[in-house]
Amino acid sequence: MEIEKFEEILNKHLKEINIELKKEQTEKFYKYMNLLLEWNEKINLTAITEPEEVILKHFVDSLTISKYIEKGTKLIDMGTGAGFPGIPLKILRDDIEITLADSLNKRINFLNEVIKELNLKNIQTVHTRAEEFGKNKKYRESFDIATSRAVANLSTLSEYLIPLVKPSGKTICMKGSEIKEEVEMARKAIEILGGKIEQEESFNLPNSDMKRNVIIIKKVKNTPAKYPRKPGMPAKEPIK
């Protein structure tokens, strides 16, 4: 896809969510897409390989949470995969400090290449599992916001994310369409981990019928030291 067409499609979608890009930012997104598709031939980063779908389902989807993120925020994107939502947020928001964490080293290598090629600042990568990261004193309860996109069910995801944010911080959980039952089943886990659901929002991705949900959990007290549990446990036996 030529950059002119890319710019036209990206801007058409972003206009629907009140986001305007500078030319330099559009160029970074274009370079990011090309790196993603190029690397995807060597390592499995995404099943979405049509440029128009990459624009909507990866880039625009990632940016839908920008409005919840205050200026100067320190954010962790856990289980970032190919960099979503962290890298799109960083391209848009130079004011936020971002950590990208993932358990696969080959993904981390890709992310480091993107950061270098796009000349992004105040963004770092960490090769780690969520459960180990949450126990690490350097990172535990040190972020303003923890976010993740389609990583696990909400109970499990809460155990990954809530231990990482400061009391009064929040987690932004990005989900697909049907989540009502999932939210109800996660309420107890969220409370035990020190969180409280503050906001739920459902919307369609711009110019599409693809439904998305965002659940924002405010951290109201410190997470008990036993959480997160050892690797594998949060997914195998979610808190009930």
C-alpha positions as CSV (number, residue, x, y, z in Angstrom):
1,M,0.0,0.0,0.0
2,E,1.3,3.5,-1.0
3,I,1.7,6.0,1.9
4,E,-1.0,8.3,0.4
5,K,-3.6,5.6,0.5
6,F,-2.5,4.6,4.0
7,E,-2.7,8.2,5.2
8,E,-6.2,8.6,3.8
9,I,-7.6,5.4,5.4
10,L,-5.9,6.0,8.8
11,N,-7.1,9.6,9.0
12,K,-10.6,8.7,8.0
13,H,-10.9,6.3,10.9
14,L,-9.1,8.5,13.4
15,K,-11.4,11.4,12.6
16,E,-14.3,9.4,14.0
17,I,-12.5,9.2,17.4
18,N,-11.3,12.8,17.3
19,I,-7.7,12.1,16.8
20,E,-5.5,14.1,14.4
21,L,-2.0,13.1,13.4
22,K,0.9,15.2,12.3
23,K,2.6,14.1,9.0
24,E,5.6,12.7,10.9
25,Q,3.3,10.5,13.1
26,T,1.6,9.2,10.0
27,E,5.0,8.3,8.5
28,K,5.9,6.4,11.7
29,F,2.7,4.4,11.6
30,Y,3.4,3.6,7.9
31,K,6.9,2.4,8.7
32,Y,5.6,0.4,11.7
33,M,3.1,-1.4,9.5
34,N,5.8,-2.3,6.9
35,L,8.1,-3.6,9.7
36,L,5.3,-5.6,11.1
37,L,4.4,-7.2,7.8
38,E,8.1,-7.8,6.9
39,W,9.0,-9.4,10.3
40,N,5.7,-11.4,10.3
41,E,7.1,-13.5,7.4
42,K,9.9,-14.7,9.7
43,I,8.1,-14.9,13.1
44,N,4.5,-15.1,13.9
45,L,3.5,-11.6,15.1
46,T,-0.1,-11.2,13.8
47,A,-2.7,-13.1,11.9
48,I,-3.9,-9.7,10.5
49,T,-1.8,-9.0,7.3
50,E,-4.1,-6.9,5.1
51,P,-2.9,-3.3,5.3
52,E,-6.5,-1.9,5.8
53,E,-7.1,-4.4,8.6
54,V,-3.8,-3.6,10.3
55,I,-4.8,0.1,10.2
56,L,-8.2,-0.5,11.8
57,K,-7.8,-3.6,14.0
58,H,-4.3,-2.8,15.3
59,F,-3.5,1.0,15.0
60,V,-6.9,2.6,15.4
61,D,-8.1,0.0,18.0
62,S,-5.0,0.7,20.1
63,L,-5.6,4.5,20.0
64,T,-9.2,4.2,21.3
65,I,-7.9,4.2,24.9
66,S,-5.8,7.4,24.5
67,K,-8.6,9.5,25.9
68,Y,-8.4,7.7,29.3
69,I,-4.7,8.4,29.7
70,E,-3.6,11.6,31.4
71,K,-0.6,13.7,30.4
72,G,2.7,12.5,31.8
73,T,1.4,9.0,32.6
74,K,3.8,6.1,33.3
75,L,2.2,3.1,31.5
76,I,2.9,-0.6,31.3
77,D,1.6,-2.6,28.3
78,M,1.6,-6.2,29.5
79,G,1.6,-9.1,27.0
80,T,2.2,-6.5,24.3
81,G,2.8,-9.0,21.5
82,A,3.7,-7.0,18.4
83,G,3.4,-3.7,20.4
84,F,-0.3,-3.2,20.8
85,P,-1.5,-0.9,22.2
86,G,1.8,0.5,23.5
87,I,3.6,1.5,20.3
88,P,0.6,3.3,18.7
89,L,0.0,5.1,21.9
90,K,3.7,6.2,22.0
91,I,3.6,7.4,18.4
92,L,0.5,9.5,19.2
93,R,1.5,10.6,22.8
94,D,5.1,11.8,23.3
95,D,4.2,12.8,26.8
96,I,3.7,9.3,28.2
97,E,6.4,6.9,29.4
98,I,5.8,3.3,28.2
99,T,7.1,-0.1,29.2
100,L,6.3,-3.0,26.9
101,A,6.5,-6.4,28.5
102,D,6.2,-9.8,26.7
103,S,7.2,-13.4,27.5
104,L,8.6,-14.2,24.0
105,N,12.1,-12.9,23.3
106,K,11.6,-12.9,19.5
107,R,8.8,-10.4,20.0
108,I,11.0,-8.2,22.2
109,N,13.6,-8.3,19.4
110,F,11.0,-7.0,16.9
111,L,9.8,-4.3,19.3
112,N,13.4,-3.1,19.9
113,E,13.8,-2.8,16.1
114,V,10.6,-0.8,15.8
115,I,11.6,1.5,18.7
116,K,15.0,2.1,17.0
117,E,13.6,2.6,13.4
118,L,10.9,5.0,14.6
119,N,13.2,6.8,16.9
120,L,10.8,6.6,19.9
121,K,11.9,8.0,23.2
122,N,10.9,7.1,26.8
123,I,9.8,3.6,25.9
124,Q,11.5,0.4,27.1
125,T,11.0,-3.4,26.6
126,V,11.1,-6.1,29.2
127,H,11.3,-9.8,28.5
128,T,9.3,-11.4,31.3
129,R,6.2,-13.3,32.3
130,A,3.4,-11.3,33.8
131,E,3.5,-13.3,37.1
132,E,7.2,-12.7,37.6
133,F,7.0,-9.0,36.6
134,G,4.3,-8.4,39.2
135,K,6.6,-9.8,41.9
136,N,9.6,-7.7,40.9
137,K,10.1,-4.9,43.4
138,K,11.4,-2.6,40.8
139,Y,8.1,-2.7,38.9
140,R,5.4,-3.7,41.4
141,E,2.9,-0.9,42.2
142,S,5.1,1.5,40.2
143,F,2.9,2.4,37.2
144,D,0.0,4.9,36.9
145,I,-1.7,2.7,34.3
146,A,-1.5,-1.0,33.3
147,T,-3.1,-2.0,30.1
148,S,-3.5,-5.1,27.9
149,R,-5.3,-6.0,24.8
150,A,-7.1,-9.4,24.5
151,V,-4.6,-11.3,26.6
152,A,-6.7,-13.3,29.0
153,N,-10.1,-13.5,30.8
154,L,-10.8,-10.6,33.1
155,S,-10.1,-12.5,36.4
156,T,-6.7,-13.7,35.1
157,L,-5.9,-10.3,33.5
158,S,-6.7,-8.5,36.8
159,E,-4.1,-10.7,38.6
160,Y,-1.5,-9.8,35.9
161,L,-2.3,-6.0,35.9
162,I,-3.6,-4.8,39.2
163,P,-0.3,-5.6,41.2
164,L,1.6,-3.4,38.8
165,V,-0.3,-0.1,39.4
166,K,0.1,2.3,42.3
167,P,-2.9,2.7,44.7
168,S,-5.1,5.3,42.9
169,G,-3.7,4.1,39.6
170,K,-5.9,2.2,37.1
171,T,-5.9,-0.7,34.7
172,I,-7.4,-0.4,31.2
173,C,-8.6,-3.8,29.9
174,M,-9.3,-3.9,26.2
175,K,-11.8,-6.6,25.2
176,G,-13.8,-7.9,22.3
177,S,-17.6,-8.1,22.1
178,E,-19.3,-10.4,24.6
179,I,-18.0,-9.6,28.1
180,K,-21.0,-9.2,30.5
181,E,-20.6,-12.6,32.1
182,E,-16.8,-12.3,32.2
183,V,-17.1,-9.0,34.1
184,E,-19.5,-10.5,36.6
185,M,-17.3,-13.5,37.2
186,A,-14.2,-11.2,37.8
187,R,-15.7,-8.9,40.4
188,K,-14.5,-10.9,43.3
189,A,-11.0,-11.3,42.0
190,I,-10.8,-7.5,41.3
191,E,-11.9,-6.7,44.8
192,I,-9.4,-9.2,46.4
193,L,-6.6,-7.7,44.3
194,G,-7.3,-4.2,45.5
195,G,-9.4,-2.9,42.6
196,K,-12.8,-1.6,41.8
197,I,-14.5,-1.3,38.4
198,E,-14.8,2.4,37.7
199,Q,-16.0,2.5,34.1
200,E,-17.2,0.2,31.3
201,E,-17.5,1.4,27.8
202,S,-18.8,-0.4,24.7
203,F,-18.3,1.0,21.2
204,N,-17.8,0.0,17.6
205,L,-14.5,0.5,15.8
206,P,-14.8,3.5,13.4
207,N,-16.7,2.8,10.2
208,S,-17.3,-0.9,11.1
209,D,-19.6,-3.2,13.0
210,M,-16.7,-4.6,15.2
211,K,-17.6,-4.2,18.8
212,R,-15.1,-3.4,21.5
213,N,-15.3,-3.0,25.3
214,V,-13.0,-1.2,27.7
215,I,-13.1,-1.9,31.4
216,I,-11.4,0.6,33.6
217,I,-10.5,-0.6,37.1
218,K,-9.3,1.8,39.7
219,K,-6.9,0.6,42.3
220,V,-8.3,1.5,45.8
221,K,-5.8,-0.4,48.0
222,N,-2.5,-2.3,47.9
223,T,-2.5,-5.7,46.3
224,P,-1.9,-8.5,48.9
225,A,1.7,-9.8,48.6
226,K,0.7,-13.3,47.6
227,Y,-0.5,-12.0,44.2
228,P,0.3,-12.6,41.4
229,R,0.7,-16.3,42.1
230,K,3.4,-18.4,40.5
231,P,3.5,-18.7,36.6
232,G,0.6,-20.5,35.1
233,M,-1.7,-20.3,38.2
234,P,-3.7,-17.2,37.3
235,A,-4.7,-18.7,34.0
236,K,-5.2,-22.3,35.3
237,E,-7.1,-21.3,38.4
238,P,-8.5,-17.8,38.2
239,I,-9.4,-16.2,41.5
240,K,-13.1,-16.8,42.3
